[in-house]
Amino acid sequence: HCLDHKKQTPFERIAPGSRFDLADWAVSPVNRAWNTRLLPIVDWLLERVADGVEIPRQLELGLAEILVHRGESERARRFLQSRADGAASALRACLLVQACDWTGAQAAFEAALKQMQTEVKARRRLLPESVSWYYPIALLAQRTPQHLQTALKFCLGEAGERDPSPYAGWGMWVHALKVRLGDASLQREPFERFADHPGFAGWPGFWCLLLAAWLGPEAF
C-alpha cells in the first residue's frame, strides 16, 4: 500500500534519489512484462511530471514508452520533444506506425537504428522487444515481397540464430514471414498454444495472436 498513488505520503518519504531509482525499477516491468500491479507508480510519476517535477532522463524515456503503448501520442511527444537520441527517435517511429504512416515509420526506424548502432557500438538487439516489434509491423503493412524480406532479415538478427524456434519470441515472426514468402509450411501448434490460453499476457502471447491474424484462419 505504500506505493498506492492515492496515498502518496509514504512513497514520498523516501529520499528523492532512491525514490526515482525505485520508480525506474517499476516502469521497466510495465513496459517489458505488462505488470499492471505497478501502474500506480506510473500514475504517480505522471502526476509529478504534470506538477512540474523534474525526473531523470532514463525514467522520462520509460514513461514516454508507456504513453506510446497507451496510444497517448501527444503526451508521448511532449516527453520526447527535447531528446535527439536514438531510443527517443525509435519511439517517435512507433508513433508513426500507430498513425499508419508505414513508409515514414520505416525510414524513421532505420535512421534510429543506425544512430543507435553508433551510440551503443552494437549492431543488433538495440531496442527492447516492447519497441522493436513496431519496425517489422511497418514493413509487413507495405505488403511487398521486398518489405517482407527486409522484415525477415531484421527478425533473424533479433532472434540471434539462423533457424529460431517458432515457439519463442522472434522465431514466431521468422516462421510467419517464411510462410508468407512461400519458404516454409505453416506450423499451427505455436499459434494454437496461446489461443488455448486466452489469459496469457505478455509480448509473446500478443505477437502470437497478431501474427496468427496476419496469416489468416488457417493459423488456428
Secondary structure, 3 states (H helix, E strand, C coil): CCCCCCCCHHHHCCCHHHHHHHHHHHHHHHHHHCCHHHHHHHHHHHHHHHCCCCCCHHHHHHHHHHHHHHCCHHHHHHHHCCCCCHHHHHHHHHHHHHCCCHHHHHHHHHHHHHHHHHHHCCCCCCCCHHHHCHHHHHHHCCCCHHHHHHHHHHHHHHHCCCCCCCCCHHHHHHHHHHHHCCCCCCCCHHHHHHHCCCCCCCHHHHHHHHHHHHHCHHHC
